[in-house]
Amino acid sequence: MPAPTRRSTPRTGRPRDAGADRAILAATRAALVELGWSKLSLGDVAARAGVAKTTLYRRWSGKNELVVDAVAELLDELDLPDRGSLRADVEGVVLRFARLLERPEARASLMAVVAESTHDPALRDRIRSAIVDRQKRLVLLGRERAQRRGELPPDTPGLEGAAAAGRTVDLIFDVIAGAVVHRTLVSSEPVDPGWVRDFTALLLGGLTAGAVSPPRPVPPGT
């Protein structure tokens, strides 16, 4: 399922330069790592990217839009290769997401934009449309793939079934994204294969599925 486009308003005039866009968004993330949200300016980003200020201002009306798109581009690197089973698919994407969040530019960008959004409803709306809704494509793909394998039941036909499926997709996204972001960025705990295995078992089996796996013994002398 293709990701929705970032902007719904059609553009006229000269086509955008994809290379300039990438340079600007990369410069935005680098500036956030070095300067933080409060000191970041569009003029500094333009200088880092090697473009004229007018080039940047034609594309983004302000800092909020620019930073959200910089985060969205980074998260668009996530994909969901077919690993043969729902369990393996979930484990794979959780590990990839955690590795992405460990990168300084991802950590700084995401934490900055989330913190700023706590008192900016318009920014929250942009995060929802440009990041959250786009990343739900992975949940949709994973569910459809698992349904084709027979690992999950098909959705109930009709409007009620579609609504229920939508709520399920929202919930799955919230659980996975919330858990990984909290563990990586808030708790600063490792998202290692053992944690991912236990998290996936809990997600797929529910709280009544049994206890998580016991920790592996540490060899003497380590």
FIVEXDO-954773 format. One record per residue: residue number from 1; residue in one letter; y, x, z of N, C-alpha, C in turn. Coordinates in nm, 3 decimals, always signed. Layout:
BEGIN
k,r,n_y,n_x,n_z,ca_y,ca_x,ca_z,c_y,c_x,c_z
NUM,A,Y,X,Z,Y,X,Z,Y,X,Z
...
end
This chain:
BEGIN
k,r,n_y,n_x,n_z,ca_y,ca_x,ca_z,c_y,c_x,c_z
1,M,-0.120,+0.086,+0.000,+0.000,+0.000,+0.000,+0.123,+0.088,+0.000
2,P,+0.216,+0.079,-0.097,+0.329,+0.169,-0.103,+0.427,+0.143,+0.010
3,A,+0.492,+0.251,+0.058,+0.592,+0.236,+0.162,+0.717,+0.170,+0.106
4,P,+0.780,+0.081,+0.185,+0.902,+0.019,+0.138,+1.012,+0.122,+0.119
5,T,+1.102,+0.094,+0.028,+1.211,+0.188,+0.002,+1.309,+0.186,+0.117
6,R,+1.387,+0.293,+0.130,+1.478,+0.307,+0.242,+1.596,+0.214,+0.232
7,R,+1.640,+0.186,+0.109,+1.759,+0.105,+0.092,+1.728,-0.013,+0.001
8,S,+1.780,-0.130,+0.038,+1.758,-0.249,-0.044,+1.873,-0.272,-0.141
9,T,+1.989,-0.202,-0.122,+2.104,-0.222,-0.209,+2.091,-0.137,-0.334
10,P,+2.096,-0.195,-0.454,+2.083,-0.115,-0.575,+2.201,-0.022,-0.592
11,R,+2.175,+0.095,-0.652,+2.278,+0.195,-0.674,+2.313,+0.199,-0.822
12,T,+2.439,+0.234,-0.847,+2.483,+0.250,-0.984,+2.535,+0.391,-1.002
13,G,+2.557,+0.431,-1.128,+2.612,+0.563,-1.153,+2.504,+0.668,-1.168
14,R,+2.542,+0.793,-1.139,+2.454,+0.906,-1.157,+2.332,+0.898,-1.065
15,P,+2.211,+0.925,-1.116,+2.092,+0.921,-1.031,+2.101,+1.024,-0.919
16,R,+2.041,+0.993,-0.807,+2.041,+1.086,-0.694,+1.954,+1.207,-0.724
17,D,+1.995,+1.319,-0.669,+1.920,+1.443,-0.683,+1.823,+1.453,-0.566
18,A,+1.694,+1.440,-0.594,+1.594,+1.443,-0.487,+1.596,+1.575,-0.413
19,G,+1.623,+1.684,-0.484,+1.630,+1.814,-0.418,+1.744,+1.821,-0.319
20,A,+1.859,+1.765,-0.354,+1.972,+1.762,-0.261,+1.939,+1.676,-0.140
21,D,+1.872,+1.563,-0.162,+1.832,+1.477,-0.049,+1.743,+1.553,+0.048
22,R,+1.644,+1.622,-0.005,+1.552,+1.696,+0.082,+1.626,+1.805,+0.160
23,A,+1.717,+1.875,+0.092,+1.793,+1.981,+0.159,+1.880,+1.924,+0.270
24,I,+1.942,+1.810,+0.245,+2.029,+1.748,+0.346,+1.947,+1.703,+0.467
25,L,+1.834,+1.639,+0.443,+1.753,+1.589,+0.554,+1.693,+1.704,+0.635
26,A,+1.651,+1.811,+0.567,+1.601,+1.928,+0.639,+1.712,+1.993,+0.721
27,A,+1.832,+2.001,+0.664,+1.945,+2.057,+0.738,+1.980,+1.972,+0.859
28,T,+1.967,+1.841,+0.847,+1.993,+1.751,+0.959,+1.898,+1.780,+1.074
29,R,+1.770,+1.795,+1.043,+1.672,+1.822,+1.149,+1.699,+1.958,+1.213
30,A,+1.733,+2.059,+1.132,+1.762,+2.191,+1.187,+1.885,+2.187,+1.278
31,A,+1.987,+2.112,+1.237,+2.107,+2.101,+1.319,+2.079,+2.031,+1.451
32,L,+1.992,+1.931,+1.450,+1.957,+1.863,+1.574,+1.886,+1.956,+1.671
33,V,+1.798,+2.042,+1.619,+1.729,+2.138,+1.705,+1.830,+2.232,+1.771
34,E,+1.927,+2.278,+1.695,+2.022,+2.377,+1.745,+2.137,+2.316,+1.826
35,L,+2.186,+2.200,+1.782,+2.309,+2.146,+1.837,+2.291,+2.021,+1.922
36,G,+2.186,+1.943,+1.895,+2.172,+1.814,+1.961,+2.254,+1.708,+1.892
37,W,+2.234,+1.584,+1.934,+2.297,+1.470,+1.870,+2.449,+1.476,+1.879
38,S,+2.502,+1.504,+1.998,+2.646,+1.491,+2.020,+2.726,+1.589,+1.937
39,K,+2.674,+1.708,+1.910,+2.749,+1.810,+1.836,+2.720,+1.810,+1.686
40,L,+2.623,+1.732,+1.645,+2.591,+1.727,+1.503,+2.701,+1.656,+1.427
41,S,+2.743,+1.714,+1.315,+2.844,+1.652,+1.230,+2.797,+1.654,+1.086
42,L,+2.845,+1.557,+1.009,+2.806,+1.552,+0.868,+2.860,+1.672,+0.791
43,G,+2.976,+1.722,+0.831,+3.029,+1.840,+0.766,+2.941,+1.962,+0.787
44,D,+2.890,+1.980,+0.909,+2.801,+2.093,+0.937,+2.672,+2.080,+0.858
45,V,+2.619,+1.958,+0.850,+2.495,+1.936,+0.774,+2.517,+1.970,+0.627
46,A,+2.629,+1.928,+0.571,+2.658,+1.958,+0.431,+2.663,+2.109,+0.407
47,A,+2.726,+2.181,+0.499,+2.735,+2.326,+0.485,+2.598,+2.390,+0.492
48,R,+2.515,+2.346,+0.584,+2.380,+2.401,+0.597,+2.296,+2.373,+0.472
49,A,+2.316,+2.254,+0.415,+2.237,+2.215,+0.298,+2.291,+2.276,+0.169
50,G,+2.411,+2.333,+0.175,+2.470,+2.391,+0.055,+2.518,+2.288,-0.045
51,V,+2.565,+2.174,+0.005,+2.618,+2.070,-0.083,+2.759,+2.035,-0.039
52,A,+2.832,+1.973,-0.129,+2.967,+1.928,-0.095,+2.960,+1.810,+0.002
53,K,+3.063,+1.796,+0.085,+3.066,+1.683,+0.178,+3.058,+1.551,+0.104
54,T,+3.123,+1.545,-0.013,+3.121,+1.419,-0.088,+2.980,+1.382,-0.130
55,T,+2.896,+1.482,-0.156,+2.756,+1.455,-0.192,+2.685,+1.384,-0.079
56,L,+2.710,+1.430,+0.042,+2.646,+1.370,+0.159,+2.702,+1.231,+0.187
57,Y,+2.835,+1.218,+0.180,+2.897,+1.090,+0.212,+2.863,+0.982,+0.111
58,R,+2.831,+1.020,-0.012,+2.788,+0.920,-0.111,+2.652,+0.862,-0.076
59,R,+2.573,+0.938,+0.000,+2.437,+0.896,+0.031,+2.425,+0.826,+0.165
60,W,+2.499,+0.873,+0.264,+2.490,+0.817,+0.399,+2.629,+0.788,+0.452
61,S,+2.645,+0.670,+0.513,+2.776,+0.630,+0.562,+2.809,+0.691,+0.697
62,G,+2.709,+0.743,+0.768,+2.736,+0.799,+0.900,+2.616,+0.872,+0.956
63,K,+2.634,+0.925,+1.076,+2.531,+1.006,+1.140,+2.403,+0.926,+1.167
64,N,+2.419,+0.802,+1.211,+2.301,+0.723,+1.245,+2.204,+0.710,+1.127
65,E,+2.258,+0.669,+1.012,+2.174,+0.654,+0.893,+2.109,+0.786,+0.855
66,L,+2.187,+0.893,+0.860,+2.137,+1.024,+0.820,+2.022,+1.069,+0.908
67,V,+2.038,+1.059,+1.038,+1.934,+1.108,+1.129,+1.809,+1.022,+1.119
68,V,+1.824,+0.892,+1.108,+1.705,+0.807,+1.095,+1.628,+0.843,+0.968
69,D,+1.698,+0.864,+0.858,+1.629,+0.902,+0.734,+1.565,+1.039,+0.745
70,A,+1.626,+1.130,+0.822,+1.566,+1.262,+0.843,+1.436,+1.251,+0.920
71,V,+1.431,+1.162,+1.020,+1.308,+1.140,+1.094,+1.205,+1.069,+1.006
72,A,+1.251,+0.969,+0.930,+1.159,+0.893,+0.845,+1.091,+0.982,+0.743
73,E,+1.166,+1.075,+0.683,+1.107,+1.166,+0.585,+0.998,+1.251,+0.649
74,L,+1.021,+1.295,+0.771,+0.922,+1.377,+0.840,+0.795,+1.297,+0.867
75,L,+0.810,+1.175,+0.915,+0.694,+1.093,+0.947,+0.620,+1.045,+0.823
76,D,+0.688,+1.045,+0.709,+0.620,+1.007,+0.585,+0.512,+1.108,+0.546
77,E,+0.509,+1.224,+0.611,+0.402,+1.321,+0.585,+0.267,+1.271,+0.633
78,L,+0.268,+1.176,+0.726,+0.142,+1.123,+0.778,+0.068,+1.046,+0.670
79,D,-0.063,+1.069,+0.664,-0.147,+0.990,+0.574,-0.277,+0.956,+0.648
80,L,-0.364,+0.887,+0.580,-0.488,+0.841,+0.643,-0.605,+0.866,+0.548
81,P,-0.652,+0.990,+0.539,-0.768,+1.017,+0.454,-0.890,+0.938,+0.501
82,D,-0.976,+0.902,+0.408,-1.098,+0.829,+0.441,-1.198,+0.927,+0.499
83,R,-1.222,+0.916,+0.631,-1.315,+1.006,+0.701,-1.451,+0.941,+0.723
84,G,-1.472,+0.824,+0.664,-1.604,+0.764,+0.665,-1.627,+0.654,+0.766
85,S,-1.542,+0.644,+0.867,-1.559,+0.539,+0.968,-1.424,+0.510,+1.032
86,L,-1.413,+0.393,+1.092,-1.289,+0.357,+1.161,-1.260,+0.454,+1.274
87,R,-1.363,+0.488,+1.350,-1.343,+0.580,+1.463,-1.289,+0.715,+1.414
88,A,-1.350,+0.767,+1.309,-1.305,+0.897,+1.259,-1.166,+0.887,+1.199
89,D,-1.135,+0.776,+1.132,-1.001,+0.758,+1.076,-0.895,+0.758,+1.187
90,V,-0.922,+0.685,+1.295,-0.826,+0.678,+1.406,-0.809,+0.816,+1.470
91,E,-0.921,+0.882,+1.497,-0.911,+1.015,+1.559,-0.832,+1.110,+1.471
92,G,-0.854,+1.105,+1.341,-0.784,+1.194,+1.251,-0.634,+1.171,+1.249
93,V,-0.591,+1.046,+1.240,-0.448,+1.019,+1.230,-0.379,+1.044,+1.363
94,V,-0.447,+1.021,+1.475,-0.386,+1.050,+1.605,-0.361,+1.199,+1.620
95,L,-0.458,+1.280,+1.582,-0.440,+1.425,+1.589,-0.328,+1.471,+1.497
96,R,-0.321,+1.418,+1.378,-0.216,+1.458,+1.284,-0.078,+1.416,+1.335
97,F,-0.070,+1.299,+1.392,+0.057,+1.252,+1.448,+0.102,+1.342,+1.563
98,A,+0.010,+1.376,+1.649,+0.043,+1.463,+1.762,+0.088,+1.600,+1.716
99,R,+0.019,+1.657,+1.616,+0.059,+1.788,+1.563,+0.200,+1.781,+1.503
100,L,+0.231,+1.670,+1.438,+0.363,+1.654,+1.379,+0.470,+1.650,+1.488
101,L,+0.442,+1.577,+1.597,+0.540,+1.565,+1.704,+0.558,+1.694,+1.782
102,E,+0.467,+1.788,+1.769,+0.481,+1.916,+1.836,+0.581,+2.008,+1.765
103,R,+0.615,+1.976,+1.642,+0.710,+2.059,+1.569,+0.851,+2.039,+1.626
104,P,+0.926,+2.148,+1.649,+1.057,+2.135,+1.713,+1.151,+2.037,+1.643
105,E,+1.149,+2.037,+1.508,+1.241,+1.949,+1.438,+1.202,+1.802,+1.456
106,A,+1.072,+1.775,+1.467,+1.028,+1.637,+1.490,+1.062,+1.593,+1.631
107,R,+1.034,+1.680,+1.727,+1.061,+1.647,+1.867,+1.210,+1.621,+1.888
108,A,+1.295,+1.713,+1.841,+1.439,+1.699,+1.862,+1.494,+1.576,+1.791
109,S,+1.452,+1.555,+1.667,+1.506,+1.444,+1.589,+1.466,+1.310,+1.647
110,L,+1.339,+1.294,+1.679,+1.291,+1.165,+1.727,+1.349,+1.132,+1.864
111,M,+1.350,+1.230,+1.954,+1.403,+1.203,+2.088,+1.552,+1.172,+2.082
112,A,+1.626,+1.240,+1.993,+1.769,+1.215,+1.983,+1.797,+1.075,+1.934
113,V,+1.727,+1.034,+1.830,+1.758,+0.904,+1.771,+1.711,+0.790,+1.862
114,V,+1.601,+0.809,+1.933,+1.555,+0.705,+2.026,+1.651,+0.693,+2.143
115,A,+1.696,+0.807,+2.197,+1.791,+0.803,+2.309,+1.921,+0.733,+2.268
116,E,+1.971,+0.766,+2.150,+2.096,+0.705,+2.103,+2.080,+0.556,+2.079
117,S,+1.961,+0.515,+2.038,+1.940,+0.373,+2.005,+1.939,+0.282,+2.127
118,T,+1.927,+0.340,+2.248,+1.921,+0.256,+2.368,+2.050,+0.176,+2.389
119,H,+2.161,+0.224,+2.332,+2.286,+0.148,+2.346,+2.348,+0.117,+2.210
120,D,+2.265,+0.114,+2.106,+2.315,+0.086,+1.971,+2.217,-0.006,+1.899
121,P,+2.238,-0.137,+1.906,+2.144,-0.231,+1.843,+2.129,-0.208,+1.692
122,A,+2.238,-0.172,+1.623,+2.228,-0.149,+1.479,+2.137,-0.031,+1.449
123,L,+2.142,+0.071,+1.532,+2.055,+0.187,+1.514,+1.910,+0.148,+1.540
124,R,+1.885,+0.065,+1.640,+1.748,+0.018,+1.665,+1.694,-0.057,+1.544
125,D,+1.779,-0.140,+1.484,+1.735,-0.213,+1.365,+1.700,-0.118,+1.251
126,R,+1.779,-0.015,+1.235,+1.751,+0.082,+1.129,+1.623,+0.160,+1.157
127,I,+1.600,+0.195,+1.282,+1.475,+0.262,+1.318,+1.357,+0.173,+1.284
128,R,+1.370,+0.044,+1.315,+1.260,-0.049,+1.290,+1.230,-0.059,+1.140
129,S,+1.335,-0.068,+1.059,+1.311,-0.088,+0.915,+1.272,+0.041,+0.845
130,A,+1.335,+0.152,+0.881,+1.313,+0.277,+0.807,+1.195,+0.358,+0.859
131,I,+1.157,+0.339,+0.985,+1.050,+0.420,+1.043,+0.930,+0.333,+1.081
132,V,+0.952,+0.239,+1.174,+0.839,+0.163,+1.229,+0.769,+0.081,+1.121
133,D,+0.844,+0.000,+1.047,+0.781,-0.085,+0.947,+0.713,-0.003,+0.838
134,R,+0.770,+0.110,+0.802,+0.708,+0.194,+0.700,+0.580,+0.257,+0.750
135,Q,+0.577,+0.300,+0.876,+0.457,+0.365,+0.926,+0.343,+0.267,+0.953
136,K,+0.374,+0.139,+0.960,+0.268,+0.040,+0.977,+0.176,+0.034,+0.855
137,R,+0.219,+0.099,+0.746,+0.133,+0.105,+0.628,-0.002,+0.170,+0.662
138,L,-0.001,+0.265,+0.755,-0.125,+0.333,+0.792,-0.220,+0.238,+0.866
139,V,-0.164,+0.152,+0.950,-0.248,+0.054,+1.020,-0.306,-0.045,+0.920
140,L,-0.223,-0.092,+0.827,-0.272,-0.185,+0.726,-0.385,-0.122,+0.645
141,L,-0.366,+0.003,+0.604,-0.469,+0.072,+0.526,-0.596,+0.088,+0.606
142,G,-0.583,+0.130,+0.732,-0.702,+0.151,+0.815,-0.780,+0.023,+0.840
143,R,-0.708,-0.087,+0.864,-0.777,-0.215,+0.887,-0.848,-0.262,+0.760
144,E,-0.778,-0.254,+0.647,-0.840,-0.299,+0.521,-0.964,-0.216,+0.490
145,R,-0.957,-0.087,+0.512,-1.071,+0.000,+0.486,-1.187,-0.034,+0.579
146,A,-1.158,-0.057,+0.707,-1.263,-0.090,+0.802,-1.324,-0.227,+0.771
147,Q,-1.243,-0.319,+0.723,-1.297,-0.450,+0.685,-1.389,-0.438,+0.565
148,R,-1.354,-0.354,+0.469,-1.442,-0.335,+0.354,-1.574,-0.271,+0.396
149,R,-1.573,-0.186,+0.496,-1.696,-0.123,+0.546,-1.778,-0.219,+0.631
150,G,-1.719,-0.329,+0.673,-1.788,-0.421,+0.763,-1.773,-0.384,+0.909
151,E,-1.684,-0.292,+0.940,-1.663,-0.251,+1.079,-1.572,-0.348,+1.154
152,L,-1.489,-0.420,+1.081,-1.402,-0.521,+1.140,-1.422,-0.651,+1.065
153,P,-1.408,-0.766,+1.133,-1.423,-0.894,+1.063,-1.305,-0.917,+0.970
154,P,-1.326,-0.994,+0.863,-1.214,-1.025,+0.773,-1.112,-1.114,+0.842
155,D,-0.991,-1.111,+0.791,-0.885,-1.197,+0.846,-0.914,-1.342,+0.813
156,T,-0.876,-1.430,+0.901,-0.892,-1.573,+0.879,-0.798,-1.617,+0.767
157,P,-0.849,-1.695,+0.670,-0.762,-1.739,+0.559,-0.648,-1.828,+0.609
158,G,-0.546,-1.837,+0.528,-0.436,-1.928,+0.556,-0.322,-1.862,+0.631
159,L,-0.217,-1.943,+0.653,-0.097,-1.892,+0.716,-0.122,-1.847,+0.859
160,E,-0.203,-1.922,+0.934,-0.231,-1.883,+1.072,-0.307,-1.752,+1.077
161,G,-0.400,-1.735,+0.984,-0.474,-1.609,+0.980,-0.384,-1.492,+0.946
162,A,-0.292,-1.513,+0.853,-0.199,-1.407,+0.816,-0.108,-1.372,+0.932
163,A,-0.064,-1.473,+1.005,+0.022,-1.447,+1.121,-0.054,-1.371,+1.228
164,A,-0.180,-1.409,+1.251,-0.260,-1.339,+1.351,-0.285,-1.194,+1.309
165,A,-0.311,-1.172,+1.181,-0.331,-1.036,+1.131,-0.204,-0.953,+1.151
166,G,-0.087,-1.013,+1.124,+0.038,-0.942,+1.145,+0.059,-0.902,+1.289
167,R,+0.025,-0.992,+1.382,+0.039,-0.959,+1.524,-0.057,-0.847,+1.563
168,T,-0.176,-0.849,+1.505,-0.273,-0.743,+1.534,-0.224,-0.608,+1.485
169,V,-0.169,-0.605,+1.364,-0.116,-0.480,+1.310,-0.004,-0.428,+1.400
170,D,+0.086,-0.516,+1.442,+0.195,-0.475,+1.530,+0.141,-0.415,+1.660
171,L,+0.041,-0.480,+1.717,-0.014,-0.435,+1.844,-0.085,-0.300,+1.831
172,I,-0.163,-0.285,+1.726,-0.231,-0.157,+1.703,-0.129,-0.045,+1.688
173,F,-0.025,-0.069,+1.610,+0.078,+0.033,+1.591,+0.144,+0.068,+1.724
174,D,+0.180,-0.033,+1.802,+0.247,-0.009,+1.930,+0.158,+0.073,+2.024
175,V,+0.031,+0.041,+2.028,-0.060,+0.111,+2.119,-0.075,+0.258,+2.078
176,I,-0.100,+0.282,+1.950,-0.123,+0.420,+1.905,+0.006,+0.501,+1.913
177,A,+0.114,+0.450,+1.853,+0.239,+0.525,+1.853,+0.291,+0.544,+1.995
178,G,+0.285,+0.440,+2.075,+0.335,+0.452,+2.213,+0.259,+0.554,+2.294
179,A,+0.126,+0.552,+2.282,+0.046,+0.646,+2.360,+0.070,+0.790,+2.319
180,V,+0.075,+0.815,+2.189,+0.090,+0.954,+2.141,+0.231,+1.005,+2.169
181,V,+0.333,+0.922,+2.145,+0.469,+0.965,+2.173,+0.488,+0.992,+2.322
182,H,+0.436,+0.904,+2.406,+0.451,+0.924,+2.550,+0.381,+1.051,+2.596
183,R,+0.258,+1.070,+2.552,+0.183,+1.187,+2.599,+0.246,+1.317,+2.547
184,T,+0.292,+1.316,+2.423,+0.345,+1.438,+2.363,+0.488,+1.468,+2.407
185,L,+0.575,+1.368,+2.403,+0.717,+1.391,+2.425,+0.763,+1.363,+2.568
186,V,+0.696,+1.274,+2.639,+0.739,+1.238,+2.773,+0.658,+1.314,+2.878
187,S,+0.527,+1.303,+2.871,+0.442,+1.370,+2.969,+0.420,+1.517,+2.938
188,S,+0.441,+1.556,+2.812,+0.417,+1.695,+2.768,+0.275,+1.739,+2.800
189,E,+0.181,+1.650,+2.779,+0.040,+1.679,+2.797,-0.024,+1.702,+2.660
190,P,-0.131,+1.780,+2.656,-0.193,+1.808,+2.525,-0.265,+1.687,+2.467
191,V,-0.252,+1.671,+2.338,-0.332,+1.573,+2.264,-0.441,+1.653,+2.195
192,D,-0.547,+1.681,+2.270,-0.658,+1.763,+2.219,-0.772,+1.673,+2.175
193,P,-0.874,+1.729,+2.111,-0.984,+1.645,+2.062,-1.050,+1.560,+2.170
194,G,-1.061,+1.612,+2.292,-1.121,+1.534,+2.399,-1.039,+1.412,+2.434
195,W,-0.907,+1.430,+2.447,-0.821,+1.316,+2.477,-0.824,+1.217,+2.363
196,V,-0.820,+1.264,+2.240,-0.823,+1.175,+2.124,-0.953,+1.096,+2.120
197,R,-1.065,+1.160,+2.152,-1.194,+1.091,+2.152,-1.195,+0.979,+2.257
198,D,-1.143,+1.008,+2.376,-1.141,+0.906,+2.481,-1.043,+0.794,+2.448
199,F,-0.929,+0.829,+2.394,-0.831,+0.727,+2.357,-0.887,+0.635,+2.250
200,T,-0.951,+0.692,+2.150,-1.007,+0.611,+2.042,-1.118,+0.520,+2.093
201,A,-1.202,+0.571,+2.184,-1.307,+0.487,+2.241,-1.248,+0.369,+2.316
202,L,-1.140,+0.394,+2.390,-1.075,+0.287,+2.465,-1.010,+0.187,+2.370
203,L,-0.947,+0.237,+2.264,-0.881,+0.150,+2.167,-0.982,+0.060,+2.097
204,L,-1.093,+0.117,+2.053,-1.191,+0.040,+1.976,-1.279,-0.047,+2.065
205,G,-1.309,+0.000,+2.186,-1.400,-0.074,+2.272,-1.335,-0.163,+2.374
206,G,-1.210,-0.135,+2.409,-1.143,-0.213,+2.512,-1.177,-0.163,+2.652
207,L,-1.112,-0.219,+2.750,-1.127,-0.171,+2.887,-1.267,-0.193,+2.943
208,T,-1.341,-0.287,+2.888,-1.475,-0.315,+2.942,-1.583,-0.232,+2.876
209,A,-1.545,-0.140,+2.786,-1.646,-0.064,+2.711,-1.711,+0.046,+2.794
210,G,-1.651,+0.080,+2.907,-1.710,+0.185,+2.989,-1.610,+0.295,+3.017
211,A,-1.654,+0.388,+3.101,-1.567,+0.497,+3.143,-1.549,+0.597,+3.029
212,V,-1.441,+0.675,+3.037,-1.418,+0.780,+2.941,-1.519,+0.891,+2.965
213,S,-1.532,+0.977,+2.866,-1.630,+1.084,+2.878,-1.590,+1.183,+2.986
214,P,-1.689,+1.239,+3.059,-1.656,+1.335,+3.166,-1.599,+1.463,+3.106
215,P,-1.516,+1.534,+3.184,-1.463,+1.660,+3.132,-1.574,+1.762,+3.110
216,R,-1.554,+1.845,+3.010,-1.654,+1.947,+2.982,-1.644,+2.060,+3.084
217,P,-1.756,+2.115,+3.129,-1.749,+2.224,+3.227,-1.683,+2.346,+3.169
218,V,-1.607,+2.415,+3.253,-1.540,+2.538,+3.211,-1.631,+2.654,+3.240
219,P,-1.662,+2.737,+3.139,-1.750,+2.854,+3.160,-1.694,+2.946,+3.266
220,P,-1.779,+3.006,+3.348,-1.732,+3.101,+3.451,-1.652,+3.214,+3.387
221,G,-1.549,+3.254,+3.459,-1.471,+3.369,+3.413,-1.359,+3.337,+3.319
222,T,-1.341,+3.205,+3.286,-1.233,+3.168,+3.193,-1.111,+3.121,+3.272
end
